[in-house]
Amino acid sequence: MTLLGRTLTSWKEEILAWHSCHVTNGPTEAMNNLVKVTKRVAFGMTNFYNFRIRTLLSGGKVNWDLLATVTPTFR
């Protein structure tokens, strides 16, 4: 019980903020996790343009209408 009391005391501001605003940083943490997983799977991809596309595709909710506006760059 002592440990629970210390935990609640140390997280007091965060707990009160949740009850007054009902907002968390969950969506931000989810995006960070998505980018980290994509980076881990990409094995040192050096082209940021390709990395960005790969991250957006793995994130879902792709707007396929914008695909026609993308011009590939060949280096």
N, C-alpha and C positions, 0 to 999 in steps of 0.2 A: 504494500500500500504506500510505503514511503517513496518508492521509485515512481509509482503512478502519480503521486502528488508532485514530485519534482518535475516530471515530464509535463504535466499539465501547467505548472507554473512557468516553465521555460518556453512553452508554446502558446502562452496566454494570448499574445497579440494576434498570432496567426489564426487561432481558433475564433477569436472575436471578429476578426476581419471576414472569415468565412460566413459567420452567422449574420453579419450585416450586409455583405455584398453578394454572397453566393458565387464567387469567382475564384477559380484556382489557376495554377500555372500548368495544368494537365495538358492542354493542347500544345503549349510550347515545348514541354518535355517530350511529347509524342513526336513532334517534328524533329527535335534534336536526335531522338532515337532513330528515326527514319534515315536521317542524313548519315549518322554513324554506321548504321547497318549497311547502307549503300556503299559507303566508303570502304568498309571492311570487305565487302564482296567484290568491289571494283579492283582490288589488288594494285594500287598505285597508279590509277588512271591519272595522267598528267594534263589532259585537255579539260579545262574547267567547263567549257561549253557542253561537251559530251557528258561530263559528270552531272551537270545541272539537268540535262534532259533525262538521264537515267534516274535521278532522284525524283523528278516530277512524275515520271512514268510509274515508278514504284509506289508513289504516294497515292495513286488513284485519282479519280475525278479529273481525268484528262479532257481538255477541250480540243477535240479532234478537228474542229473547224479552223483552228489556228495552224494546223499542220501545213496547209497550203502556203502560208506566209513565211515559212522557215526556208531559208536558202542555205544549203549545205556549203561549208567552207572546206576546201581541200588544200592542205598544206604540204 
